[in-house]
């Protein structure tokens, strides 16, 4: 019957109820191994926030002082390890220097974790994404539970990894495969992570204690970068591969609209193979991307999407819809929404498609509405928005740009 029961996480010794840390619980088992459980206060999933980073820094100072036999880091949340950094803290950021200062302090904490003079092991279940994967990469060993998933989704927010992931990932894993994962934002499962050398072992929850003990006491064979990794990180090879990466990126994400993939490629081409230089350059590159309109808009869309998930089925209504693309499909969607009583802003790069969509909407309303006042009110709800300002306050954003649009 245990097989059919909900998964019970192996979290080491039971922590005391009065932990001195807001987001972590620290215990020590009979083998002298410290178990650090990440359990962000008031949240169903772990994300790396500034207060969590400060908490981790305090924990690391205690570990440096007490020197346990080893350190096991894992999440106390059933949802997964760490879902990423809390980018909400950077919403509205306009000064890259401010961002770089904040990300610089986080770098120092992650570097401090990597520099611990004791064996460190990340035990990973569920999602391990973005900043969470960067924490795991700073550990000496990584053990995945069946079903875990790994990835760097930052590019989908107009960014690239910013807590040392660009340097540590391309140093550990074949840089072509590492760059592909970072450039696409795709996730991989535990078995694929093992084959790439991202994790050292894949196990079941019931074997976690033994696996952690093996890793701490040197009985677990760790993944090591091979000769091919060294060759691919050589400057002449990086130059050739970077050119090919840019050509492929241009097909999916034009440089003028999506700078993040190209910033990542530049970073690796210039500094790949030199960890210290790449870590330093990563902070500046990340900060410059964070203040771009692309990143800020994509972050806003991300949070709107999350809000929509929470509101789904709750009976909440959408008051303001922003439609991007005034072609046949976009214009008809906008007209339908306005007919349903929603306020709509319709955006396009040119005025002509918007004018055409407004005319079609006027004709449509004239056919389905009998009262002139109803037609007037529906048209009042449908506003042309050539500057795209409506995206700032929309409850829902719909992209309907024709693929052959000029």
C-alpha positions in Angstrom: 0.0 0.0 0.0 3.0 2.3 0.5 3.5 2.3 -3.3 0.0 3.8 -3.8 0.4 6.4 -1.1 1.4 10.1 -1.6 5.1 10.5 -1.8 6.7 11.2 1.5 9.9 13.1 1.2 13.0 11.9 3.0 14.0 15.1 4.8 16.5 13.8 7.3 16.2 14.3 11.1 13.0 16.1 12.2 13.9 19.8 12.6 13.0 21.8 15.6 9.9 23.8 15.5 11.7 27.1 16.4 14.1 27.4 13.4 16.2 30.6 13.6 15.8 30.9 9.8 12.7 32.2 8.1 13.0 30.0 4.9 15.3 27.1 5.9 15.5 24.4 8.5 18.9 23.0 9.5 19.4 19.7 11.3 22.2 17.1 11.6 21.9 13.3 11.4 23.8 10.6 13.3 26.5 10.6 10.6 27.3 14.2 11.3 25.7 15.3 8.0 23.8 18.6 8.0 20.4 18.6 6.2 19.3 22.0 5.0 15.7 22.1 4.0 14.4 25.0 1.9 10.9 25.8 2.9 10.0 29.3 1.8 7.6 30.8 4.3 4.0 31.4 3.1 4.5 29.8 -0.3 3.5 26.5 -1.9 6.7 26.4 -4.0 10.2 27.6 -3.4 11.6 30.6 -5.3 14.8 32.4 -4.6 14.0 35.9 -3.3 16.2 38.4 -1.7 15.2 37.4 1.8 15.9 33.8 0.9 19.3 34.7 -0.3 20.0 36.6 2.9 18.8 33.6 4.9 21.1 31.2 2.9 24.0 33.5 3.6 23.4 33.3 7.3 23.1 29.5 7.1 26.4 29.2 5.2 28.2 31.3 7.8 27.0 28.8 10.5 28.1 25.9 8.4 31.6 27.4 7.9 31.9 27.7 11.6 30.5 24.3 12.7 32.0 22.2 9.8 29.6 19.2 9.6 30.7 16.0 7.8 28.8 17.1 4.8 25.7 19.1 3.6 22.6 17.9 2.0 20.3 20.6 0.4 16.8 19.8 -0.6 13.3 21.2 -0.7 10.7 20.6 1.9 8.0 21.4 -0.6 6.3 18.5 -2.4 6.1 20.7 -5.6 9.8 20.5 -6.2 13.3 21.8 -5.5 13.3 25.4 -6.5 11.1 26.9 -9.3 13.6 29.7 -10.0 14.4 33.2 -8.9 11.7 35.6 -7.8 11.8 38.0 -10.8 8.9 39.9 -9.4 11.5 41.8 -7.4 12.9 43.2 -10.6 9.6 44.3 -12.1 9.8 47.9 -13.2 13.6 48.0 -13.0 15.1 50.8 -15.0 18.7 51.2 -13.7 21.0 48.3 -14.7 23.4 49.3 -11.9 20.8 48.7 -9.3 20.1 45.2 -10.8 23.7 44.4 -11.0 24.3 45.3 -7.4 21.5 43.0 -6.2 22.5 40.2 -8.5 26.1 40.7 -7.4 25.2 40.0 -3.8 23.3 36.8 -4.8 26.4 35.7 -6.7 28.5 36.1 -3.6 26.2 33.8 -1.7 26.1 31.2 -4.4 29.9 31.4 -4.7 30.1 30.9 -0.9 28.0 27.7 -1.2 30.4 26.4 -3.9 33.4 27.3 -1.8 32.3 25.3 1.3 35.1 23.0 2.4 32.8 20.1 3.1 31.0 17.8 0.6 27.8 19.3 -0.6 24.9 17.4 -2.2 21.7 18.7 -3.8 18.8 16.2 -3.6 16.4 17.2 -6.3 12.7 16.3 -6.8 10.1 17.9 -9.0 11.0 21.1 -10.9 14.6 22.5 -10.6 14.6 25.5 -12.8 16.5 28.7 -13.3 18.0 30.0 -10.1 17.2 26.6 -8.5 19.3 24.8 -11.0 22.1 27.4 -10.3 22.0 26.5 -6.6 22.3 22.8 -7.5 25.2 23.5 -9.8 27.1 25.2 -7.0 26.9 21.9 -5.1 29.6 19.3 -5.6 27.1 16.5 -6.2 23.6 16.3 -7.6 21.2 13.4 -7.1 17.8 13.5 -8.9 14.7 11.7 -7.8 12.8 10.0 -10.6 10.4 12.5 -12.2 12.6 15.5 -11.6 12.8 18.1 -14.4 15.6 20.5 -15.1 15.9 23.7 -17.2 16.8 27.3 -17.7 13.6 29.1 -18.8 15.0 32.6 -18.4 15.1 33.2 -22.2 11.3 33.0 -22.2 11.4 36.1 -20.0 13.9 38.0 -22.2 16.8 37.0 -19.9 19.6 34.5 -19.5 20.7 32.7 -16.3 22.1 35.3 -13.8 23.3 33.4 -10.8 26.4 31.8 -12.3 24.5 29.3 -14.4 26.0 30.3 -17.8 29.6 29.6 -16.5 28.9 26.5 -14.4 26.5 24.8 -16.9 28.8 25.2 -19.9 31.8 24.1 -17.8 30.1 20.9 -16.6 28.1 19.8 -19.6 28.9 19.7 -23.3 28.6 23.4 -24.1 26.7 22.8 -27.3 24.0 20.9 -25.4 24.1 23.4 -22.5 23.8 26.4 -24.8 20.9 24.8 -26.7 19.0 24.2 -23.4 19.6 27.8 -22.3 18.7 29.3 -25.7 15.4 27.3 -26.0 14.3 27.3 -22.4 13.3 23.6 -22.7 13.3 21.3 -19.7 14.8 17.8 -19.5 13.9 14.8 -17.3 16.2 13.2 -14.7 17.5 10.4 -17.0 18.4 12.9 -19.7 20.1 15.1 -17.0 22.1 12.0 -16.0 23.2 11.2 -19.5 24.4 14.8 -20.0 26.4 14.7 -16.8 24.2 17.3 -15.1 23.4 15.0 -12.2 25.5 12.2 -10.8 22.7 9.7 -10.0 19.0 9.1 -10.3 17.3 7.3 -7.5 14.0 6.6 -5.8 12.8 8.5 -2.7 13.2 5.5 -0.5 16.9 5.4 -1.3 17.7 9.1 -0.6 19.4 8.6 2.7 21.8 6.0 1.4 22.5 8.0 -1.8 23.2 11.2 0.2 25.5 9.2 2.5 27.4 7.7 -0.4 27.8 11.2 -2.0 29.1 12.8 1.2 31.6 10.0 2.0 32.9 9.7 -1.5 31.3 6.5 -2.6 29.2 8.1 -5.4 31.0 8.5 -8.7 30.6 12.2 -9.8 30.1 13.3 -13.3 33.2 15.0 -14.7 33.5 17.2 -17.9 35.3 15.3 -20.6 38.0 16.2 -23.1 35.3 17.2 -25.7 34.0 19.9 -23.3 37.5 21.4 -23.1 37.8 21.4 -26.9 34.4 23.0 -27.4 35.3 25.7 -25.0 38.4 26.7 -26.8 38.3 30.2 -28.3 38.5 29.3 -32.1 35.8 26.6 -31.7 33.6 28.9 -29.7 33.8 31.5 -32.4 32.7 29.0 -35.1 29.9 27.6 -33.0 28.7 31.0 -31.9 28.2 32.1 -35.5 26.1 29.0 -36.2 24.1 29.6 -33.0 23.3 33.2 -34.0 22.1 32.1 -37.4 19.7 29.5 -35.8 18.5 32.0 -33.2 17.7 34.6 -35.9 15.2 32.2 -37.5 13.2 32.0 -34.3 13.9 35.2 -32.5 14.9 38.4 -34.4 17.8 40.2 -32.7 16.0 43.6 -32.6 13.1 42.2 -30.7 14.7 39.5 -28.5 18.2 40.4 -27.4 18.6 37.7 -24.7 19.7 34.8 -26.9 22.4 36.9 -28.6 23.6 38.3 -25.2 24.0 34.7 -24.0 25.9 33.7 -27.2 28.2 36.7 -26.9 28.9 35.9 -23.2 29.9 32.3 -24.0 31.9 33.3 -27.2 33.9 35.9 -25.3 34.4 34.1 -21.9 33.6 30.4 -22.3 36.3 28.3 -20.6 37.2 31.2 -18.2 34.9 30.7 -15.3 35.9 33.8 -13.3 35.6 36.1 -16.3 32.3 34.6 -17.4 30.8 34.9 -13.9 31.7 38.6 -13.8 30.4 39.3 -17.3 27.2 37.4 -16.6 26.2 39.9 -13.9 26.5 42.9 -16.2 24.8 41.2 -19.2 21.9 40.0 -17.0 21.4 43.5 -15.5 21.4 45.1 -19.0 18.8 42.6 -20.2 16.6 43.1 -17.2 15.9 46.7 -17.9 15.0 46.2 -21.5 11.4 46.7 -22.6 11.4 43.1 -23.9 12.2 41.6 -20.5 9.9 43.8 -18.6 7.0 43.1 -20.9 7.6 39.3 -21.0 7.8 39.3 -17.2 4.5 41.2 -17.0 2.9 38.7 -19.4 4.3 35.8 -17.3 2.6 37.1 -14.1 -0.6 37.8 -16.0 -0.6 34.2 -17.1 0.0 33.0 -13.6 -2.8 35.3 -12.4 -5.1 33.9 -15.1 -4.4 30.3 -13.9 -5.4 31.3 -10.4 -8.5 33.0 -11.5 -9.6 30.2 -13.8 -12.9 28.7 -12.6 -13.2 31.3 -9.8 -16.0 33.2 -11.6 -13.7 36.3 -12.0 -14.2 38.3 -15.1 -11.8 39.9 -17.6 -12.5 43.6 -18.0 -9.6 44.7 -20.4 -8.3 42.7 -23.3 -5.2 43.8 -25.3 -5.0 42.3 -28.8 -1.7 42.4 -30.7 -2.2 42.1 -34.4 -5.1 43.7 -36.3 -5.3 41.2 -39.1 -8.4 39.2 -39.9 -8.1 37.0 -36.8 -6.9 39.7 -34.4 -9.6 42.2 -35.6 -12.4 39.6 -35.2 -11.2 38.6 -31.8 -11.1 42.2 -30.7 -14.6 42.8 -32.1 -16.0 39.7 -30.4 -14.6 40.7 -27.0 -16.0 44.2 -27.4 -19.4 42.7 -28.2 -19.2 40.7 -25.0 -18.9 43.9 -23.0 -15.1 43.9 -22.5 -12.9 46.9 -23.0 -10.4 46.2 -25.8 -7.2 47.8 -27.1 -6.1 46.7 -30.5 -2.5 47.2 -31.4 -0.5 46.8 -34.7 2.7 48.2 -36.1 0.8 50.0 -38.8 -2.3 52.2 -38.8 -3.9 50.6 -41.9 -4.7 47.2 -40.4 -6.2 48.8 -37.3 -8.4 51.0 -39.5 -9.5 48.0 -41.5 -10.3 46.1 -38.3 -12.4 49.0 -37.0 -14.4 49.2 -40.2 -15.1 45.4 -40.1 -16.1 45.7 -36.5 -18.5 48.6 -37.4 -20.1 46.5 -40.1 -20.4 43.5 -37.8 -22.0 45.5 -35.0 -24.4 47.1 -37.5 -25.6 43.6 -38.6 -26.0 42.0 -35.1 -27.2 45.1 -33.2 -30.5 46.9 -33.7 -30.0 49.9 -31.5 -27.6 52.7 -32.6 -26.7 53.2 -29.0 -25.6 49.6 -28.6 -23.3 50.0 -31.7 -21.9 53.2 -30.3 -21.2 51.6 -27.0 -19.5 48.6 -28.5 -17.3 50.8 -30.7 -16.4 52.9 -27.6 -15.1 49.7 -26.0 -12.9 49.0 -28.9 -9.9 51.4 -29.0 -7.2 51.6 -31.6 -3.8 51.4 -29.9 -0.9 51.9 -32.4 1.6 52.6 -29.6 0.6 49.4 -27.6 0.0 51.3 -24.4 -2.9 49.1 -23.5 -0.6 46.2 -22.7 0.4 47.9 -19.4 -3.0 47.6 -17.8 -4.6 44.6 -19.6 -6.1 41.7 -17.8 -5.6 39.5 -20.8 -3.1 39.8 -23.7 -3.9 37.9 -27.0 -1.2 37.8 -29.7 -2.7 37.3 -33.2 0.1 38.6 -35.4 -0.1 37.1 -39.0 2.9 34.9 -39.7 3.5 36.6 -43.1 3.0 40.1 -41.6 5.4 42.8 -42.7 
